[in-house]
Amino acid sequence: MEQKTAIETRDLTKKYGELTAVDKLNLTIDHGEVFGLLGPNGAGKTTIISMLCTIVSPSSGTARVNGFDILKQSSKVRRSIGIVFQDPSIDDRLTGRENLQLHACLYDVTGDLARKRITEVLNLVGLEDRADFAMKTYSGGMRRRLELARGLLHQPKVLFLDEPTLGLDPQTREHLWEYIENLARTTEITIILTTHYMEEADQLCQRVAIIDYGKIKVIDTPANLKTALKGDVITITTNQPKKLATKLTELRLTHQIDSSKDSLRLTVPNAEKLIPRIIKIATEIGVEASSVSIHHPTLNDVFLYYTGRDIREEEAEPSFRTFMRRRGGR
């Protein structure tokens, strides 16, 4: 009988001195699910994945990955997972095929079986025609696709993707999304994705967890999370956002309101009908609105609602390698 749960954590906690990076995490991810971990820099995403991959030991609590205890059966966990790192980790001096052959040896996949699996993963990511070219001739998108192929070579049950499209141009990013979607459709692999691209999580993930300060704020499908905001989002560009925010809050005209140095974002019912009143209020209190826009709630609005901040590209969490270097290999 096939195991239904791919990952289960119980009060999983990691502390560094006085800092609690992950705080009593309880999470269940089903077999075959595409699951997203979303959070600002320092939220704990990298620490969570590092513990699940047995790179870092928890301070307390535990987890099971593919039915294996991360503390008592760490070697079995590592053999049953694949990882695509955020940082490039491919040898430029080798061809694409040679990189895959090296990875196969590390996982004791040899002979005809290795050749068969290398051919399969090259076809999966559309690189069969480039397999014998040197890596230095590969584009950024081709390198990421080869890294994805390498992570799948030993047929893992769970694949961890750490910011898989970071730094890629929009067209290449969308192409890689297609490969990941195809992978989810055609295999029974469980995919755990960390990303700060909201549209990436929205398109690829069946469920997402928004994490902040080491705790899960909310878990649900992207569609349910957006629907739960109950309203439209109005963005107002103004030189006095806090003054206008204070007045609108006093009048109870919004479900949710957030301000930055030059804009105001509020969630309201019937945005089209409410905008004239908001502009009138702004004029009455001496606030000039230079632009107003309306959109339906997005996953970024959900993120802002639960964390109180936007997630931006420069806030992407450190990669596994950077994470380990900062820790000095502890």
C-alpha positions as CSV (number, residue, x, y, z in Angstrom):
1,M,0.0,0.0,0.0
2,E,1.4,3.3,-1.0
3,Q,2.1,5.8,1.7
4,K,-0.2,8.9,1.5
5,T,2.0,11.3,3.5
6,A,5.3,12.4,2.0
7,I,6.4,14.7,4.8
8,E,5.2,15.1,8.4
9,T,6.7,17.4,11.0
10,R,6.0,17.4,14.7
11,D,6.9,20.5,16.7
12,L,10.0,20.9,14.5
13,T,12.1,23.6,16.1
14,K,15.5,25.1,15.3
15,K,17.2,27.7,17.6
16,Y,20.5,29.5,17.2
17,G,21.3,30.9,20.6
18,E,18.4,33.2,21.5
19,L,17.1,33.2,17.9
20,T,14.3,30.8,17.1
21,A,14.5,30.2,13.3
22,V,11.8,27.6,13.2
23,D,9.2,27.5,16.0
24,K,7.3,24.2,16.6
25,L,6.4,23.6,13.0
26,N,3.6,21.1,12.4
27,L,3.1,20.4,8.7
28,T,1.8,17.5,6.6
29,I,2.4,17.3,2.9
30,D,0.7,14.6,0.8
31,H,2.4,12.2,-1.6
32,G,2.4,13.6,-5.1
33,E,1.6,17.2,-4.0
34,V,3.3,20.4,-5.2
35,F,3.7,22.4,-2.1
36,G,5.0,26.0,-1.8
37,L,6.9,27.6,1.1
38,L,6.5,31.4,0.9
39,G,8.1,33.9,3.3
40,P,10.2,37.0,3.5
41,N,14.0,36.9,4.2
42,G,14.6,35.3,7.6
43,A,11.2,33.6,7.8
44,G,12.7,30.2,8.2
45,K,12.1,28.6,4.8
46,T,15.8,27.6,4.2
47,T,16.1,26.3,7.8
48,I,13.0,24.1,7.3
49,I,14.2,22.6,4.1
50,S,17.7,22.1,5.5
51,M,16.3,20.1,8.4
52,L,14.1,18.0,6.1
53,C,17.1,17.3,3.9
54,T,19.1,16.3,7.0
55,I,21.7,19.1,6.4
56,V,20.9,20.6,9.7
57,S,19.7,18.9,12.9
58,P,16.6,20.3,14.7
59,S,16.9,21.6,18.3
60,S,13.8,19.8,19.2
61,G,10.9,18.0,17.6
62,T,11.3,15.7,14.6
63,A,10.0,15.0,11.0
64,R,9.5,12.0,8.7
65,V,10.3,12.3,5.0
66,N,9.1,9.4,2.8
67,G,8.4,7.5,6.1
68,F,12.0,7.9,7.3
69,D,12.9,9.7,10.6
70,I,15.2,12.6,9.8
71,L,17.3,11.9,12.9
72,K,17.3,8.1,13.1
73,Q,17.3,7.3,9.4
74,S,19.1,10.3,7.8
75,S,20.9,8.2,5.2
76,K,17.6,6.7,3.9
77,V,16.1,10.2,3.8
78,R,19.0,11.5,1.7
79,R,18.8,8.6,-0.7
80,S,15.0,9.2,-1.3
81,I,15.2,12.9,-2.0
82,G,16.4,15.2,-4.8
83,I,17.6,18.8,-4.4
84,V,17.9,21.6,-7.0
85,F,20.0,24.3,-5.3
86,Q,19.4,28.0,-5.8
87,D,23.2,28.5,-6.5
88,P,24.5,26.9,-9.7
89,S,26.2,23.6,-8.8
90,I,27.2,22.2,-12.2
91,D,30.8,21.6,-13.4
92,D,31.4,23.9,-16.4
93,R,34.4,21.7,-17.5
94,L,32.1,18.7,-18.2
95,T,29.3,18.1,-20.7
96,G,25.7,17.9,-19.7
97,R,25.9,14.1,-20.0
98,E,29.1,13.9,-18.0
99,N,27.6,15.9,-15.2
100,L,24.7,13.4,-15.0
101,Q,27.1,10.5,-15.1
102,L,29.0,11.9,-12.1
103,H,25.7,12.3,-10.2
104,A,24.7,8.8,-11.1
105,C,27.9,7.4,-9.6
106,L,27.3,9.3,-6.4
107,Y,24.0,7.5,-6.0
108,D,25.4,4.1,-7.1
109,V,23.3,4.1,-10.3
110,T,25.6,2.4,-12.8
111,G,25.8,0.5,-16.1
112,D,22.8,0.1,-18.3
113,L,20.5,1.5,-15.6
114,A,22.5,4.7,-15.4
115,R,22.4,5.1,-19.2
116,K,18.7,4.5,-19.3
117,R,17.9,7.1,-16.6
118,I,20.2,9.7,-18.1
119,T,18.4,9.4,-21.4
120,E,15.0,9.6,-19.7
121,V,15.8,12.8,-17.7
122,L,17.4,14.5,-20.7
123,N,14.3,13.8,-22.7
124,L,12.1,15.1,-19.9
125,V,13.8,18.5,-19.8
126,G,14.3,18.7,-23.6
127,L,18.1,18.6,-23.6
128,E,18.8,15.4,-25.4
129,D,20.2,17.3,-28.4
130,R,22.6,19.3,-26.1
131,A,23.7,16.4,-23.9
132,D,27.3,16.2,-25.3
133,F,28.0,19.9,-25.4
134,A,30.2,21.6,-22.8
135,M,28.3,23.2,-20.0
136,K,29.9,26.6,-20.7
137,T,27.9,26.7,-23.9
138,Y,24.6,26.4,-22.0
139,S,22.3,29.3,-21.4
140,G,21.0,30.0,-17.8
141,G,17.7,28.3,-18.6
142,M,19.4,25.2,-20.0
143,R,21.6,25.0,-16.9
144,R,18.5,25.1,-14.6
145,R,16.9,22.4,-16.7
146,L,20.0,20.2,-16.4
147,E,20.0,20.7,-12.7
148,L,16.4,19.6,-12.6
149,A,17.3,16.5,-14.6
150,R,20.1,15.8,-12.2
151,G,17.8,16.1,-9.2
152,L,15.5,13.5,-10.8
153,L,18.2,11.1,-12.0
154,H,18.1,8.7,-9.0
155,Q,14.2,8.7,-9.0
156,P,13.6,10.5,-5.7
157,K,10.3,10.4,-4.0
158,V,10.5,14.0,-2.9
159,L,12.2,16.8,-4.9
160,F,13.2,20.1,-3.2
161,L,13.4,23.1,-5.5
162,D,15.1,26.1,-3.8
163,E,14.1,29.3,-5.8
164,P,14.3,27.3,-9.1
165,T,13.9,30.3,-11.4
166,L,15.8,33.0,-9.5
167,G,17.7,35.2,-11.9
168,L,16.1,33.9,-15.1
169,D,14.4,36.1,-17.6
170,P,10.6,36.0,-17.7
171,Q,10.4,33.9,-20.9
172,T,12.9,31.3,-19.6
173,R,11.1,31.3,-16.2
174,E,7.8,30.4,-17.9
175,H,9.4,27.7,-19.9
176,L,10.9,26.1,-16.7
177,W,7.4,26.3,-15.1
178,E,6.1,24.2,-18.0
179,Y,8.8,21.5,-17.3
180,I,7.9,21.5,-13.6
181,E,4.1,21.3,-14.4
182,N,4.8,18.4,-16.8
183,L,6.8,16.7,-14.1
184,A,4.0,17.0,-11.6
185,R,1.5,15.7,-14.2
186,T,3.5,12.7,-15.4
187,T,5.1,11.4,-12.3
188,E,4.1,10.7,-8.7
189,I,6.9,12.8,-7.2
190,T,6.3,15.2,-4.3
191,I,7.6,18.7,-5.0
192,I,8.5,21.2,-2.3
193,L,9.1,24.6,-3.8
194,T,10.5,27.7,-2.1
195,T,10.0,30.9,-4.1
196,H,9.5,34.6,-3.7
197,Y,7.7,34.9,-7.1
198,M,4.1,35.0,-6.2
199,E,2.9,34.1,-9.7
200,E,5.2,31.1,-9.6
201,A,3.6,29.7,-6.5
202,D,0.1,30.6,-7.8
203,Q,0.7,28.7,-11.0
204,L,2.6,25.6,-9.8
205,C,1.5,24.9,-6.2
206,Q,-1.6,22.9,-5.1
207,R,-1.1,24.4,-1.6
208,V,1.1,27.0,-0.1
209,A,2.2,27.8,3.4
210,I,3.0,31.4,4.3
211,I,5.8,31.5,6.9
212,D,7.0,34.4,9.0
213,Y,9.3,34.5,12.0
214,G,9.6,30.7,11.9
215,K,5.8,30.1,12.2
216,I,3.2,29.1,9.7
217,K,0.7,32.0,9.3
218,V,-1.7,30.1,7.0
219,I,-1.9,27.1,4.7
220,D,-4.4,26.6,1.8
221,T,-4.8,26.5,-1.9
222,P,-3.8,29.8,-3.7
223,A,-7.4,30.1,-4.9
224,N,-8.9,29.8,-1.4
225,L,-6.4,32.2,0.1
226,K,-7.2,34.9,-2.5
227,T,-11.0,34.4,-2.1
228,A,-10.7,34.7,1.7
229,L,-9.6,38.4,1.4
230,K,-13.2,39.2,0.5
231,G,-12.8,42.3,-1.7
232,D,-10.9,44.2,-4.3
233,V,-7.6,45.9,-3.8
234,I,-7.2,49.6,-4.3
235,T,-3.7,51.1,-4.6
236,I,-3.4,54.9,-4.2
237,T,-0.2,56.7,-4.9
238,T,0.1,59.8,-2.7
239,N,2.7,61.9,-0.8
240,Q,0.8,61.4,2.5
241,P,-0.2,57.8,2.7
242,K,-0.2,57.5,6.5
243,K,-2.5,60.5,6.9
244,L,-5.0,59.1,4.5
245,A,-4.7,55.6,6.0
246,T,-5.5,57.0,9.5
247,K,-8.6,58.8,8.2
248,L,-9.9,55.8,6.3
249,T,-9.3,53.5,9.3
250,E,-11.3,55.9,11.5
251,L,-14.2,55.8,9.0
252,R,-14.0,51.9,8.8
253,L,-14.0,51.9,5.0
254,T,-11.6,49.0,4.6
255,H,-11.0,45.4,5.6
256,Q,-7.3,45.8,5.4
257,I,-5.0,48.7,4.9
258,D,-1.2,49.0,4.4
259,S,0.9,52.1,3.6
260,S,4.5,52.6,2.3
261,K,6.4,55.8,1.9
262,D,4.5,56.8,-1.3
263,S,1.4,54.6,-1.6
264,L,-1.5,53.1,0.2
265,R,-3.1,49.7,-0.4
266,L,-6.5,48.8,0.9
267,T,-8.9,45.9,0.6
268,V,-12.5,46.9,0.2
269,P,-15.9,45.7,-1.1
270,N,-17.3,47.3,-4.2
271,A,-14.1,49.2,-5.1
272,E,-15.6,51.0,-8.1
273,K,-18.3,52.6,-5.9
274,L,-16.0,53.5,-3.1
275,I,-13.2,55.2,-5.0
276,P,-15.1,58.5,-5.5
277,R,-15.7,58.7,-1.8
278,I,-12.1,58.0,-0.9
279,I,-10.9,60.7,-3.3
280,K,-13.3,63.2,-1.8
281,I,-12.1,62.3,1.7
282,A,-8.5,62.7,0.6
283,T,-9.3,66.2,-0.8
284,E,-11.1,67.2,2.4
285,I,-8.0,66.4,4.5
286,G,-5.5,68.0,2.1
287,V,-4.0,64.8,0.7
288,E,-3.3,64.7,-3.1
289,A,-3.8,61.3,-4.8
290,S,-1.6,61.2,-8.0
291,S,-2.9,57.8,-9.2
292,V,-5.5,55.1,-8.3
293,S,-5.7,51.5,-9.5
294,I,-7.9,48.5,-8.8
295,H,-7.2,44.8,-9.0
296,H,-8.6,41.6,-7.7
297,P,-6.7,40.0,-4.9
298,T,-3.5,38.2,-5.8
299,L,-1.2,35.9,-3.8
300,N,1.0,38.9,-3.1
301,D,-2.0,40.6,-1.5
302,V,-2.5,37.5,0.6
303,F,1.2,37.6,1.6
304,L,0.9,41.2,2.6
305,Y,-2.2,40.6,4.6
306,Y,-0.6,37.9,6.7
307,T,2.9,39.3,7.1
308,G,2.4,43.1,6.7
309,R,5.1,43.4,4.0
310,D,5.7,42.8,0.3
311,I,8.1,40.1,-0.8
312,R,10.7,41.5,-3.1
313,E,13.5,39.9,-5.2
314,E,16.2,41.2,-3.0
315,E,14.5,39.5,-0.1
316,A,15.0,36.0,-1.5
317,E,16.3,33.8,1.3
318,P,19.9,32.7,1.3
319,S,20.5,29.5,-0.6
320,F,21.5,26.2,1.1
321,R,25.2,26.8,0.3
322,T,25.1,30.4,1.5
323,F,23.2,29.2,4.6
324,M,25.9,26.7,5.4
325,R,28.8,29.1,4.8
326,R,27.3,31.6,7.2
327,R,27.0,28.9,9.8
328,G,30.6,28.1,9.3
329,G,29.8,24.4,8.6
330,R,28.3,23.8,12.0
